[in-house]
Amino acid sequence: LDVRERLAGVQAQTLVLHSRGDQRIHYEKGLELATGIPDARFVLLDSENHLILEHEPAFETWIAEMHRFLETTGA
């Protein structure tokens, strides 16, 4: 489904995390997603993987960003 035309209507705080070297979905697609959602935060992770693995340096960044997001949203 292509829902890009509806992104501007998202009214939830949004965090988009994406790997710089993602072999499945290019990071520009993640940036496009974040840009289309009002006030979304985009974080580019230093990884080649689509899913961040625990042994990667980017995993610590992913965890820290998730904690930061959850703290700011009150979740």
CHARMM-style PDB file with segment names, atoms N, HN, CA, C and O in Angstrom:
ATOM      1  N   LEU     1       0.830  -1.184   0.000  1.00  0.00      PROA
ATOM      2  CA  LEU     1       0.000   0.000   0.000  1.00  0.00      PROA
ATOM      3  C   LEU     1       0.872   1.244   0.000  1.00  0.00      PROA
ATOM      4  O   LEU     1       1.879   1.316   0.704  1.00  0.00      PROA
ATOM      5  N   ASP     2       0.479   2.191  -0.777  1.00  0.00      PROA
ATOM      6  HN  ASP     2      -0.339   2.132  -1.349  1.00  0.00      PROA
ATOM      7  CA  ASP     2       1.181   3.472  -0.805  1.00  0.00      PROA
ATOM      8  C   ASP     2       0.321   4.486  -0.060  1.00  0.00      PROA
ATOM      9  O   ASP     2      -0.735   4.892  -0.545  1.00  0.00      PROA
ATOM     10  N   VAL     3       0.777   4.888   1.110  1.00  0.00      PROA
ATOM     11  HN  VAL     3       1.635   4.558   1.504  1.00  0.00      PROA
ATOM     12  CA  VAL     3      -0.009   5.805   1.938  1.00  0.00      PROA
ATOM     13  C   VAL     3       0.679   7.170   2.083  1.00  0.00      PROA
ATOM     14  O   VAL     3       0.350   7.938   2.987  1.00  0.00      PROA
ATOM     15  N   ARG     4       1.608   7.462   1.215  1.00  0.00      PROA
ATOM     16  HN  ARG     4       1.875   6.838   0.480  1.00  0.00      PROA
ATOM     17  CA  ARG     4       2.351   8.719   1.331  1.00  0.00      PROA
ATOM     18  C   ARG     4       1.454   9.944   1.370  1.00  0.00      PROA
ATOM     19  O   ARG     4       1.766  10.914   2.060  1.00  0.00      PROA
ATOM     20  N   GLU     5       0.358   9.917   0.649  1.00  0.00      PROA
ATOM     21  HN  GLU     5       0.105   9.129   0.088  1.00  0.00      PROA
ATOM     22  CA  GLU     5      -0.528  11.087   0.633  1.00  0.00      PROA
ATOM     23  C   GLU     5      -1.235  11.290   1.968  1.00  0.00      PROA
ATOM     24  O   GLU     5      -1.841  12.338   2.189  1.00  0.00      PROA
ATOM     25  N   ARG     6      -1.166  10.311   2.854  1.00  0.00      PROA
ATOM     26  HN  ARG     6      -0.674   9.459   2.675  1.00  0.00      PROA
ATOM     27  CA  ARG     6      -1.828  10.412   4.159  1.00  0.00      PROA
ATOM     28  C   ARG     6      -0.862  10.715   5.301  1.00  0.00      PROA
ATOM     29  O   ARG     6      -1.292  10.896   6.440  1.00  0.00      PROA
ATOM     30  N   LEU     7       0.416  10.770   5.017  1.00  0.00      PROA
ATOM     31  HN  LEU     7       0.766  10.623   4.091  1.00  0.00      PROA
ATOM     32  CA  LEU     7       1.407  10.982   6.063  1.00  0.00      PROA
ATOM     33  C   LEU     7       1.204  12.297   6.810  1.00  0.00      PROA
ATOM     34  O   LEU     7       1.387  12.357   8.026  1.00  0.00      PROA
ATOM     35  N   ALA     8       0.834  13.328   6.103  1.00  0.00      PROA
ATOM     36  HN  ALA     8       0.685  13.280   5.115  1.00  0.00      PROA
ATOM     37  CA  ALA     8       0.644  14.641   6.734  1.00  0.00      PROA
ATOM     38  C   ALA     8      -0.463  14.619   7.786  1.00  0.00      PROA
ATOM     39  O   ALA     8      -0.517  15.504   8.640  1.00  0.00      PROA
ATOM     40  N   GLY     9      -1.332  13.634   7.735  1.00  0.00      PROA
ATOM     41  HN  GLY     9      -1.288  12.916   7.041  1.00  0.00      PROA
ATOM     42  CA  GLY     9      -2.428  13.531   8.689  1.00  0.00      PROA
ATOM     43  C   GLY     9      -2.072  12.796   9.970  1.00  0.00      PROA
ATOM     44  O   GLY     9      -2.900  12.707  10.877  1.00  0.00      PROA
ATOM     45  N   VAL    10      -0.859  12.268  10.064  1.00  0.00      PROA
ATOM     46  HN  VAL    10      -0.186  12.341   9.328  1.00  0.00      PROA
ATOM     47  CA  VAL    10      -0.443  11.559  11.281  1.00  0.00      PROA
ATOM     48  C   VAL    10      -0.326  12.569  12.411  1.00  0.00      PROA
ATOM     49  O   VAL    10       0.349  13.590  12.282  1.00  0.00      PROA
ATOM     50  N   GLN    11      -0.993  12.270  13.521  1.00  0.00      PROA
ATOM     51  HN  GLN    11      -1.542  11.441  13.626  1.00  0.00      PROA
ATOM     52  CA  GLN    11      -1.010  13.197  14.657  1.00  0.00      PROA
ATOM     53  C   GLN    11      -0.339  12.610  15.886  1.00  0.00      PROA
ATOM     54  O   GLN    11      -0.590  13.068  17.000  1.00  0.00      PROA
ATOM     55  N   ALA    12       0.494  11.626  15.709  1.00  0.00      PROA
ATOM     56  HN  ALA    12       0.699  11.254  14.804  1.00  0.00      PROA
ATOM     57  CA  ALA    12       1.207  10.996  16.817  1.00  0.00      PROA
ATOM     58  C   ALA    12       2.689  11.353  16.730  1.00  0.00      PROA
ATOM     59  O   ALA    12       3.235  11.532  15.641  1.00  0.00      PROA
ATOM     60  N   GLN    13       3.327  11.451  17.890  1.00  0.00      PROA
ATOM     61  HN  GLN    13       2.883  11.305  18.774  1.00  0.00      PROA
ATOM     62  CA  GLN    13       4.766  11.644  17.874  1.00  0.00      PROA
ATOM     63  C   GLN    13       5.385  10.442  17.176  1.00  0.00      PROA
ATOM     64  O   GLN    13       5.001   9.298  17.419  1.00  0.00      PROA
ATOM     65  N   THR    14       6.349  10.720  16.306  1.00  0.00      PROA
ATOM     66  HN  THR    14       6.661  11.649  16.108  1.00  0.00      PROA
ATOM     67  CA  THR    14       6.882   9.662  15.453  1.00  0.00      PROA
ATOM     68  C   THR    14       8.399   9.692  15.438  1.00  0.00      PROA
ATOM     69  O   THR    14       9.019  10.745  15.296  1.00  0.00      PROA
ATOM     70  N   LEU    15       8.982   8.507  15.587  1.00  0.00      PROA
ATOM     71  HN  LEU    15       8.478   7.651  15.702  1.00  0.00      PROA
ATOM     72  CA  LEU    15      10.422   8.319  15.466  1.00  0.00      PROA
ATOM     73  C   LEU    15      10.661   7.326  14.345  1.00  0.00      PROA
ATOM     74  O   LEU    15      10.102   6.229  14.344  1.00  0.00      PROA
ATOM     75  N   VAL    16      11.491   7.714  13.393  1.00  0.00      PROA
ATOM     76  HN  VAL    16      11.944   8.605  13.393  1.00  0.00      PROA
ATOM     77  CA  VAL    16      11.854   6.822  12.294  1.00  0.00      PROA
ATOM     78  C   VAL    16      13.346   6.532  12.421  1.00  0.00      PROA
ATOM     79  O   VAL    16      14.177   7.434  12.317  1.00  0.00      PROA
ATOM     80  N   LEU    17      13.669   5.275  12.645  1.00  0.00      PROA
ATOM     81  HN  LEU    17      12.993   4.542  12.729  1.00  0.00      PROA
ATOM     82  CA  LEU    17      15.059   4.812  12.719  1.00  0.00      PROA
ATOM     83  C   LEU    17      15.359   4.022  11.449  1.00  0.00      PROA
ATOM     84  O   LEU    17      14.591   3.139  11.066  1.00  0.00      PROA
ATOM     85  N   HSD    18      16.479   4.339  10.797  1.00  0.00      PROA
ATOM     86  HN  HSD    18      17.103   5.056  11.108  1.00  0.00      PROA
ATOM     87  CA  HSD    18      16.779   3.644   9.546  1.00  0.00      PROA
ATOM     88  C   HSD    18      18.286   3.470   9.403  1.00  0.00      PROA
ATOM     89  O   HSD    18      19.057   4.361   9.759  1.00  0.00      PROA
ATOM     90  N   SER    19      18.694   2.342   8.890  1.00  0.00      PROA
ATOM     91  HN  SER    19      18.068   1.618   8.600  1.00  0.00      PROA
ATOM     92  CA  SER    19      20.114   2.057   8.676  1.00  0.00      PROA
ATOM     93  C   SER    19      20.622   2.717   7.404  1.00  0.00      PROA
ATOM     94  O   SER    19      19.982   2.660   6.353  1.00  0.00      PROA
ATOM     95  N   ARG    20      21.775   3.338   7.522  1.00  0.00      PROA
ATOM     96  HN  ARG    20      22.294   3.384   8.375  1.00  0.00      PROA
ATOM     97  CA  ARG    20      22.400   4.021   6.380  1.00  0.00      PROA
ATOM     98  C   ARG    20      22.620   3.071   5.203  1.00  0.00      PROA
ATOM     99  O   ARG    20      22.384   3.441   4.052  1.00  0.00      PROA
ATOM    100  N   GLY    21      23.065   1.862   5.486  1.00  0.00      PROA
ATOM    101  HN  GLY    21      23.256   1.562   6.421  1.00  0.00      PROA
ATOM    102  CA  GLY    21      23.384   0.918   4.427  1.00  0.00      PROA
ATOM    103  C   GLY    21      22.363  -0.196   4.257  1.00  0.00      PROA
ATOM    104  O   GLY    21      22.692  -1.267   3.748  1.00  0.00      PROA
ATOM    105  N   ASP    22      21.126   0.049   4.680  1.00  0.00      PROA
ATOM    106  HN  ASP    22      20.859   0.920   5.093  1.00  0.00      PROA
ATOM    107  CA  ASP    22      20.058  -0.961   4.591  1.00  0.00      PROA
ATOM    108  C   ASP    22      20.008  -1.540   3.179  1.00  0.00      PROA
ATOM    109  O   ASP    22      19.797  -0.812   2.209  1.00  0.00      PROA
ATOM    110  N   GLN    23      20.202  -2.850   3.071  1.00  0.00      PROA
ATOM    111  HN  GLN    23      20.374  -3.442   3.859  1.00  0.00      PROA
ATOM    112  CA  GLN    23      20.222  -3.523   1.775  1.00  0.00      PROA
ATOM    113  C   GLN    23      18.811  -3.830   1.261  1.00  0.00      PROA
ATOM    114  O   GLN    23      18.639  -4.183   0.094  1.00  0.00      PROA
ATOM    115  N   ARG    24      17.821  -3.699   2.114  1.00  0.00      PROA
ATOM    116  HN  ARG    24      17.961  -3.412   3.062  1.00  0.00      PROA
ATOM    117  CA  ARG    24      16.439  -4.016   1.739  1.00  0.00      PROA
ATOM    118  C   ARG    24      15.664  -2.768   1.309  1.00  0.00      PROA
ATOM    119  O   ARG    24      15.012  -2.754   0.265  1.00  0.00      PROA
ATOM    120  N   ILE    25      15.751  -1.723   2.133  1.00  0.00      PROA
ATOM    121  HN  ILE    25      16.281  -1.735   2.981  1.00  0.00      PROA
ATOM    122  CA  ILE    25      15.042  -0.475   1.846  1.00  0.00      PROA
ATOM    123  C   ILE    25      16.028   0.668   2.022  1.00  0.00      PROA
ATOM    124  O   ILE    25      16.547   0.880   3.118  1.00  0.00      PROA
ATOM    125  N   HSD    26      16.285   1.395   0.962  1.00  0.00      PROA
ATOM    126  HN  HSD    26      15.864   1.223   0.071  1.00  0.00      PROA
ATOM    127  CA  HSD    26      17.260   2.474   0.992  1.00  0.00      PROA
ATOM    128  C   HSD    26      16.858   3.516   2.035  1.00  0.00      PROA
ATOM    129  O   HSD    26      15.673   3.801   2.208  1.00  0.00      PROA
ATOM    130  N   TYR    27      17.845   4.081   2.728  1.00  0.00      PROA
ATOM    131  HN  TYR    27      18.808   3.849   2.588  1.00  0.00      PROA
ATOM    132  CA  TYR    27      17.552   5.018   3.807  1.00  0.00      PROA
ATOM    133  C   TYR    27      16.765   6.244   3.341  1.00  0.00      PROA
ATOM    134  O   TYR    27      16.070   6.869   4.142  1.00  0.00      PROA
ATOM    135  N   GLU    28      16.864   6.591   2.075  1.00  0.00      PROA
ATOM    136  HN  GLU    28      17.429   6.083   1.424  1.00  0.00      PROA
ATOM    137  CA  GLU    28      16.112   7.747   1.566  1.00  0.00      PROA
ATOM    138  C   GLU    28      14.609   7.528   1.693  1.00  0.00      PROA
ATOM    139  O   GLU    28      13.855   8.492   1.827  1.00  0.00      PROA
ATOM    140  N   LYS    29      14.163   6.275   1.652  1.00  0.00      PROA
ATOM    141  HN  LYS    29      14.775   5.491   1.543  1.00  0.00      PROA
ATOM    142  CA  LYS    29      12.736   5.976   1.842  1.00  0.00      PROA
ATOM    143  C   LYS    29      12.331   6.258   3.286  1.00  0.00      PROA
ATOM    144  O   LYS    29      11.236   6.761   3.537  1.00  0.00      PROA
ATOM    145  N   GLY    30      13.207   5.938   4.230  1.00  0.00      PROA
ATOM    146  HN  GLY    30      14.096   5.530   4.026  1.00  0.00      PROA
ATOM    147  CA  GLY    30      12.932   6.255   5.628  1.00  0.00      PROA
ATOM    148  C   GLY    30      12.896   7.754   5.849  1.00  0.00      PROA
ATOM    149  O   GLY    30      12.048   8.256   6.586  1.00  0.00      PROA
ATOM    150  N   LEU    31      13.809   8.468   5.216  1.00  0.00      PROA
ATOM    151  HN  LEU    31      14.498   8.060   4.617  1.00  0.00      PROA
ATOM    152  CA  LEU    31      13.834   9.922   5.316  1.00  0.00      PROA
ATOM    153  C   LEU    31      12.570  10.524   4.705  1.00  0.00      PROA
ATOM    154  O   LEU    31      12.000  11.471   5.248  1.00  0.00      PROA
ATOM    155  N   GLU    32      12.140   9.975   3.583  1.00  0.00      PROA
ATOM    156  HN  GLU    32      12.602   9.206   3.142  1.00  0.00      PROA
ATOM    157  CA  GLU    32      10.908  10.437   2.941  1.00  0.00      PROA
ATOM    158  C   GLU    32       9.710  10.227   3.869  1.00  0.00      PROA
ATOM    159  O   GLU    32       8.845  11.097   3.979  1.00  0.00      PROA
ATOM    160  N   LEU    33       9.664   9.093   4.522  1.00  0.00      PROA
ATOM    161  HN  LEU    33      10.366   8.387   4.433  1.00  0.00      PROA
ATOM    162  CA  LEU    33       8.593   8.799   5.469  1.00  0.00      PROA
ATOM    163  C   LEU    33       8.596   9.824   6.601  1.00  0.00      PROA
ATOM    164  O   LEU    33       7.559  10.405   6.921  1.00  0.00      PROA
ATOM    165  N   ALA    34       9.755  10.042   7.202  1.00  0.00      PROA
ATOM    166  HN  ALA    34      10.598   9.570   6.942  1.00  0.00      PROA
ATOM    167  CA  ALA    34       9.853  10.982   8.314  1.00  0.00      PROA
ATOM    168  C   ALA    34       9.529  12.411   7.885  1.00  0.00      PROA
ATOM    169  O   ALA    34       8.897  13.158   8.632  1.00  0.00      PROA
ATOM    170  N   THR    35       9.953  12.783   6.705  1.00  0.00      PROA
ATOM    171  HN  THR    35      10.467  12.176   6.098  1.00  0.00      PROA
ATOM    172  CA  THR    35       9.689  14.130   6.196  1.00  0.00      PROA
ATOM    173  C   THR    35       8.201  14.362   5.977  1.00  0.00      PROA
ATOM    174  O   THR    35       7.717  15.483   6.137  1.00  0.00      PROA
ATOM    175  N   GLY    36       7.478  13.319   5.614  1.00  0.00      PROA
ATOM    176  HN  GLY    36       7.871  12.409   5.484  1.00  0.00      PROA
ATOM    177  CA  GLY    36       6.047  13.447   5.341  1.00  0.00      PROA
ATOM    178  C   GLY    36       5.181  13.516   6.586  1.00  0.00      PROA
ATOM    179  O   GLY    36       4.022  13.922   6.506  1.00  0.00      PROA
ATOM    180  N   ILE    37       5.720  13.127   7.739  1.00  0.00      PROA
ATOM    181  HN  ILE    37       6.661  12.796   7.804  1.00  0.00      PROA
ATOM    182  CA  ILE    37       4.959  13.127   8.988  1.00  0.00      PROA
ATOM    183  C   ILE    37       5.325  14.375   9.776  1.00  0.00      PROA
ATOM    184  O   ILE    37       6.503  14.597  10.054  1.00  0.00      PROA
ATOM    185  N   PRO    38       4.348  15.192  10.142  1.00  0.00      PROA
ATOM    186  CA  PRO    38       4.646  16.421  10.880  1.00  0.00      PROA
ATOM    187  C   PRO    38       5.449  16.150  12.157  1.00  0.00      PROA
ATOM    188  O   PRO    38       5.084  15.305  12.974  1.00  0.00      PROA
ATOM    189  N   ASP    39       6.535  16.881  12.303  1.00  0.00      PROA
ATOM    190  HN  ASP    39       6.832  17.567  11.639  1.00  0.00      PROA
ATOM    191  CA  ASP    39       7.388  16.835  13.495  1.00  0.00      PROA
ATOM    192  C   ASP    39       8.019  15.469  13.774  1.00  0.00      PROA
ATOM    193  O   ASP    39       8.461  15.217  14.895  1.00  0.00      PROA
ATOM    194  N   ALA    40       8.066  14.600  12.793  1.00  0.00      PROA
ATOM    195  HN  ALA    40       7.706  14.805  11.882  1.00  0.00      PROA
ATOM    196  CA  ALA    40       8.710  13.297  12.990  1.00  0.00      PROA
ATOM    197  C   ALA    40      10.212  13.503  13.157  1.00  0.00      PROA
ATOM    198  O   ALA    40      10.785  14.447  12.612  1.00  0.00      PROA
ATOM    199  N   ARG    41      10.830  12.625  13.902  1.00  0.00      PROA
ATOM    200  HN  ARG    41      10.365  11.858  14.345  1.00  0.00      PROA
ATOM    201  CA  ARG    41      12.274  12.653  14.101  1.00  0.00      PROA
ATOM    202  C   ARG    41      12.883  11.486  13.331  1.00  0.00      PROA
ATOM    203  O   ARG    41      12.438  10.345  13.451  1.00  0.00      PROA
ATOM    204  N   PHE    42      13.899  11.790  12.547  1.00  0.00      PROA
ATOM    205  HN  PHE    42      14.261  12.717  12.450  1.00  0.00      PROA
ATOM    206  CA  PHE    42      14.597  10.781  11.746  1.00  0.00      PROA
ATOM    207  C   PHE    42      15.992  10.571  12.306  1.00  0.00      PROA
ATOM    208  O   PHE    42      16.743  11.528  12.498  1.00  0.00      PROA
ATOM    209  N   VAL    43      16.339   9.313  12.568  1.00  0.00      PROA
ATOM    210  HN  VAL    43      15.730   8.536  12.412  1.00  0.00      PROA
ATOM    211  CA  VAL    43      17.676   8.969  13.058  1.00  0.00      PROA
ATOM    212  C   VAL    43      18.282   7.960  12.092  1.00  0.00      PROA
ATOM    213  O   VAL    43      17.728   6.886  11.859  1.00  0.00      PROA
ATOM    214  N   LEU    44      19.414   8.323  11.544  1.00  0.00      PROA
ATOM    215  HN  LEU    44      19.864   9.195  11.733  1.00  0.00      PROA
ATOM    216  CA  LEU    44      20.135   7.446  10.627  1.00  0.00      PROA
ATOM    217  C   LEU    44      21.147   6.635  11.431  1.00  0.00      PROA
ATOM    218  O   LEU    44      22.011   7.196  12.105  1.00  0.00      PROA
ATOM    219  N   LEU    45      21.034   5.324  11.352  1.00  0.00      PROA
ATOM    220  HN  LEU    45      20.332   4.868  10.804  1.00  0.00      PROA
ATOM    221  CA  LEU    45      21.897   4.421  12.104  1.00  0.00      PROA
ATOM    222  C   LEU    45      23.054   3.941  11.226  1.00  0.00      PROA
ATOM    223  O   LEU    45      22.886   3.712  10.028  1.00  0.00      PROA
ATOM    224  N   ASP    46      24.210   3.797  11.832  1.00  0.00      PROA
ATOM    225  HN  ASP    46      24.346   3.984  12.805  1.00  0.00      PROA
ATOM    226  CA  ASP    46      25.392   3.340  11.104  1.00  0.00      PROA
ATOM    227  C   ASP    46      25.402   1.812  11.061  1.00  0.00      PROA
ATOM    228  O   ASP    46      26.037   1.154  11.886  1.00  0.00      PROA
ATOM    229  N   SER    47      24.687   1.272  10.084  1.00  0.00      PROA
ATOM    230  HN  SER    47      24.171   1.807   9.414  1.00  0.00      PROA
ATOM    231  CA  SER    47      24.565  -0.179   9.928  1.00  0.00      PROA
ATOM    232  C   SER    47      24.301  -0.505   8.471  1.00  0.00      PROA
ATOM    233  O   SER    47      23.821   0.332   7.707  1.00  0.00      PROA
ATOM    234  N   GLU    48      24.618  -1.721   8.102  1.00  0.00      PROA
ATOM    235  HN  GLU    48      25.008  -2.401   8.723  1.00  0.00      PROA
ATOM    236  CA  GLU    48      24.340  -2.229   6.765  1.00  0.00      PROA
ATOM    237  C   GLU    48      23.092  -3.107   6.768  1.00  0.00      PROA
ATOM    238  O   GLU    48      22.642  -3.552   5.712  1.00  0.00      PROA
ATOM    239  N   ASN    49      22.544  -3.353   7.933  1.00  0.00      PROA
ATOM    240  HN  ASN    49      22.910  -2.992   8.791  1.00  0.00      PROA
ATOM    241  CA  ASN    49      21.450  -4.312   8.074  1.00  0.00      PROA
ATOM    242  C   ASN    49      20.079  -3.652   8.102  1.00  0.00      PROA
ATOM    243  O   ASN    49      19.932  -2.504   8.522  1.00  0.00      PROA
ATOM    244  N   HSD    50      19.093  -4.389   7.651  1.00  0.00      PROA
ATOM    245  HN  HSD    50      19.212  -5.321   7.309  1.00  0.00      PROA
ATOM    246  CA  HSD    50      17.703  -3.939   7.727  1.00  0.00      PROA
ATOM    247  C   HSD    50      17.213  -4.017   9.168  1.00  0.00      PROA
ATOM    248  O   HSD    50      16.494  -3.136   9.640  1.00  0.00      PROA
ATOM    249  N   LEU    51      17.608  -5.075   9.855  1.00  0.00      PROA
ATOM    250  HN  LEU    51      18.192  -5.791   9.471  1.00  0.00      PROA
ATOM    251  CA  LEU    51      17.314  -5.241  11.278  1.00  0.00      PROA
ATOM    252  C   LEU    51      18.623  -5.077  12.039  1.00  0.00      PROA
ATOM    253  O   LEU    51      19.625  -5.711  11.709  1.00  0.00      PROA
ATOM    254  N   ILE    52      18.607  -4.232  13.047  1.00  0.00      PROA
ATOM    255  HN  ILE    52      17.793  -3.717  13.315  1.00  0.00      PROA
ATOM    256  CA  ILE    52      19.819  -3.987  13.820  1.00  0.00      PROA
ATOM    257  C   ILE    52      20.078  -5.181  14.733  1.00  0.00      PROA
ATOM    258  O   ILE    52      19.198  -5.621  15.473  1.00  0.00      PROA
ATOM    259  N   LEU    53      21.300  -5.691  14.665  1.00  0.00      PROA
ATOM    260  HN  LEU    53      22.015  -5.333  14.064  1.00  0.00      PROA
ATOM    261  CA  LEU    53      21.680  -6.847  15.464  1.00  0.00      PROA
ATOM    262  C   LEU    53      22.379  -6.397  16.747  1.00  0.00      PROA
ATOM    263  O   LEU    53      23.066  -5.376  16.764  1.00  0.00      PROA
ATOM    264  N   GLU    54      22.199  -7.156  17.800  1.00  0.00      PROA
ATOM    265  HN  GLU    54      21.641  -7.985  17.786  1.00  0.00      PROA
ATOM    266  CA  GLU    54      22.690  -6.783  19.121  1.00  0.00      PROA
ATOM    267  C   GLU    54      24.197  -6.554  19.179  1.00  0.00      PROA
ATOM    268  O   GLU    54      24.661  -5.755  19.992  1.00  0.00      PROA
ATOM    269  N   HSD    55      24.949  -7.218  18.358  1.00  0.00      PROA
ATOM    270  HN  HSD    55      24.572  -7.867  17.698  1.00  0.00      PROA
ATOM    271  CA  HSD    55      26.408  -7.081  18.392  1.00  0.00      PROA
ATOM    272  C   HSD    55      26.930  -5.870  17.617  1.00  0.00      PROA
ATOM    273  O   HSD    55      28.126  -5.584  17.663  1.00  0.00      PROA
ATOM    274  N   GLU    56      26.065  -5.162  16.913  1.00  0.00      PROA
ATOM    275  HN  GLU    56      25.093  -5.395  16.875  1.00  0.00      PROA
ATOM    276  CA  GLU    56      26.487  -4.010  16.125  1.00  0.00      PROA
ATOM    277  C   GLU    56      26.605  -2.754  16.990  1.00  0.00      PROA
ATOM    278  O   GLU    56      25.839  -2.590  17.939  1.00  0.00      PROA
ATOM    279  N   PRO    57      27.553  -1.868  16.679  1.00  0.00      PROA
ATOM    280  CA  PRO    57      27.627  -0.594  17.394  1.00  0.00      PROA
ATOM    281  C   PRO    57      26.321   0.219  17.289  1.00  0.00      PROA
ATOM    282  O   PRO    57      25.971   0.940  18.224  1.00  0.00      PROA
ATOM    283  N   ALA    58      25.616   0.110  16.185  1.00  0.00      PROA
ATOM    284  HN  ALA    58      25.900  -0.475  15.426  1.00  0.00      PROA
ATOM    285  CA  ALA    58      24.367   0.854  15.992  1.00  0.00      PROA
ATOM    286  C   ALA    58      23.272   0.408  16.961  1.00  0.00      PROA
ATOM    287  O   ALA    58      22.311   1.144  17.186  1.00  0.00      PROA
ATOM    288  N   PHE    59      23.408  -0.777  17.530  1.00  0.00      PROA
ATOM    289  HN  PHE    59      24.189  -1.374  17.347  1.00  0.00      PROA
ATOM    290  CA  PHE    59      22.402  -1.283  18.458  1.00  0.00      PROA
ATOM    291  C   PHE    59      22.287  -0.375  19.678  1.00  0.00      PROA
ATOM    292  O   PHE    59      21.183  -0.093  20.142  1.00  0.00      PROA
ATOM    293  N   GLU    60      23.418   0.079  20.192  1.00  0.00      PROA
ATOM    294  HN  GLU    60      24.315  -0.151  19.814  1.00  0.00      PROA
ATOM    295  CA  GLU    60      23.405   0.979  21.356  1.00  0.00      PROA
ATOM    296  C   GLU    60      22.690   2.295  21.014  1.00  0.00      PROA
ATOM    297  O   GLU    60      21.932   2.824  21.826  1.00  0.00      PROA
ATOM    298  N   THR    61      22.934   2.804  19.832  1.00  0.00      PROA
ATOM    299  HN  THR    61      23.550   2.374  19.172  1.00  0.00      PROA
ATOM    300  CA  THR    61      22.254   4.028  19.388  1.00  0.00      PROA
ATOM    301  C   THR    61      20.766   3.779  19.266  1.00  0.00      PROA
ATOM    302  O   THR    61      19.960   4.611  19.684  1.00  0.00      PROA
ATOM    303  N   TRP    62      20.393   2.649  18.700  1.00  0.00      PROA
ATOM    304  HN  TRP    62      21.047   1.974  18.360  1.00  0.00      PROA
ATOM    305  CA  TRP    62      18.982   2.292  18.534  1.00  0.00      PROA
ATOM    306  C   TRP    62      18.281   2.247  19.896  1.00  0.00      PROA
ATOM    307  O   TRP    62      17.194   2.801  20.065  1.00  0.00      PROA
ATOM    308  N   ILE    63      18.914   1.586  20.855  1.00  0.00      PROA
ATOM    309  HN  ILE    63      19.796   1.136  20.717  1.00  0.00      PROA
ATOM    310  CA  ILE    63      18.338   1.484  22.205  1.00  0.00      PROA
ATOM    311  C   ILE    63      18.214   2.869  22.841  1.00  0.00      PROA
ATOM    312  O   ILE    63      17.172   3.202  23.404  1.00  0.00      PROA
ATOM    313  N   ALA    64      19.271   3.673  22.754  1.00  0.00      PROA
ATOM    314  HN  ALA    64      20.118   3.402  22.297  1.00  0.00      PROA
ATOM    315  CA  ALA    64      19.261   5.012  23.349  1.00  0.00      PROA
ATOM    316  C   ALA    64      18.169   5.881  22.731  1.00  0.00      PROA
ATOM    317  O   ALA    64      17.475   6.608  23.443  1.00  0.00      PROA
ATOM    318  N   GLU    65      18.016   5.810  21.417  1.00  0.00      PROA
ATOM    319  HN  GLU    65      18.580   5.220  20.839  1.00  0.00      PROA
ATOM    320  CA  GLU    65      16.998   6.621  20.744  1.00  0.00      PROA
ATOM    321  C   GLU    65      15.592   6.160  21.115  1.00  0.00      PROA
ATOM    322  O   GLU    65      14.682   6.976  21.262  1.00  0.00      PROA
ATOM    323  N   MET    66      15.424   4.871  21.263  1.00  0.00      PROA
ATOM    324  HN  MET    66      16.163   4.209  21.144  1.00  0.00      PROA
ATOM    325  CA  MET    66      14.108   4.347  21.676  1.00  0.00      PROA
ATOM    326  C   MET    66      13.776   4.823  23.085  1.00  0.00      PROA
ATOM    327  O   MET    66      12.647   5.239  23.345  1.00  0.00      PROA
ATOM    328  N   HSD    67      14.734   4.767  23.989  1.00  0.00      PROA
ATOM    329  HN  HSD    67      15.651   4.429  23.778  1.00  0.00      PROA
ATOM    330  CA  HSD    67      14.507   5.237  25.359  1.00  0.00      PROA
ATOM    331  C   HSD    67      14.182   6.733  25.370  1.00  0.00      PROA
ATOM    332  O   HSD    67      13.256   7.174  26.052  1.00  0.00      PROA
ATOM    333  N   ARG    68      14.947   7.493  24.616  1.00  0.00      PROA
ATOM    334  HN  ARG    68      15.699   7.135  24.062  1.00  0.00      PROA
ATOM    335  CA  ARG    68      14.704   8.947  24.526  1.00  0.00      PROA
ATOM    336  C   ARG    68      13.300   9.231  24.015  1.00  0.00      PROA
ATOM    337  O   ARG    68      12.589  10.072  24.564  1.00  0.00      PROA
ATOM    338  N   PHE    69      12.907   8.526  22.964  1.00  0.00      PROA
ATOM    339  HN  PHE    69      13.485   7.843  22.518  1.00  0.00      PROA
ATOM    340  CA  PHE    69      11.576   8.720  22.394  1.00  0.00      PROA
ATOM    341  C   PHE    69      10.485   8.367  23.401  1.00  0.00      PROA
ATOM    342  O   PHE    69       9.523   9.116  23.569  1.00  0.00      PROA
ATOM    343  N   LEU    70      10.637   7.236  24.060  1.00  0.00      PROA
ATOM    344  HN  LEU    70      11.419   6.628  23.923  1.00  0.00      PROA
ATOM    345  CA  LEU    70       9.619   6.804  25.019  1.00  0.00      PROA
ATOM    346  C   LEU    70       9.550   7.749  26.209  1.00  0.00      PROA
ATOM    347  O   LEU    70       8.467   7.983  26.746  1.00  0.00      PROA
ATOM    348  N   GLU    71      10.672   8.288  26.627  1.00  0.00      PROA
ATOM    349  HN  GLU    71      11.551   8.097  26.191  1.00  0.00      PROA
ATOM    350  CA  GLU    71      10.671   9.258  27.732  1.00  0.00      PROA
ATOM    351  C   GLU    71       9.970  10.544  27.335  1.00  0.00      PROA
ATOM    352  O   GLU    71       9.248  11.127  28.143  1.00  0.00      PROA
ATOM    353  N   THR    72      10.168  10.993  26.116  1.00  0.00      PROA
ATOM    354  HN  THR    72      10.755  10.520  25.460  1.00  0.00      PROA
ATOM    355  CA  THR    72       9.544  12.256  25.680  1.00  0.00      PROA
ATOM    356  C   THR    72       8.071  12.108  25.365  1.00  0.00      PROA
ATOM    357  O   THR    72       7.329  13.090  25.393  1.00  0.00      PROA
ATOM    358  N   THR    73       7.642  10.906  25.070  1.00  0.00      PROA
ATOM    359  HN  THR    73       8.245  10.109  25.048  1.00  0.00      PROA
ATOM    360  CA  THR    73       6.223  10.700  24.754  1.00  0.00      PROA
ATOM    361  C   THR    73       5.419  10.321  25.990  1.00  0.00      PROA
ATOM    362  O   THR    73       4.189  10.293  25.955  1.00  0.00      PROA
ATOM    363  N   GLY    74       6.119  10.032  27.080  1.00  0.00      PROA
ATOM    364  HN  GLY    74       7.118  10.055  27.109  1.00  0.00      PROA
ATOM    365  CA  GLY    74       5.428   9.639  28.298  1.00  0.00      PROA
ATOM    366  C   GLY    74       4.946   8.197  28.275  1.00  0.00      PROA
ATOM    367  O   GLY    74       4.102   7.804  29.079  1.00  0.00      PROA
ATOM    368  N   ALA    75       5.481   7.418  27.360  1.00  0.00      PROA
ATOM    369  HN  ALA    75       6.167   7.737  26.707  1.00  0.00      PROA
ATOM    370  CA  ALA    75       5.061   6.009  27.248  1.00  0.00      PROA
ATOM    371  C   ALA    75       5.688   5.161  28.317  1.00  0.00      PROA
ATOM    372  OT1 ALA    75       5.445   3.955  28.371  1.00  0.00      PROA
TER     373      ALA     75
END
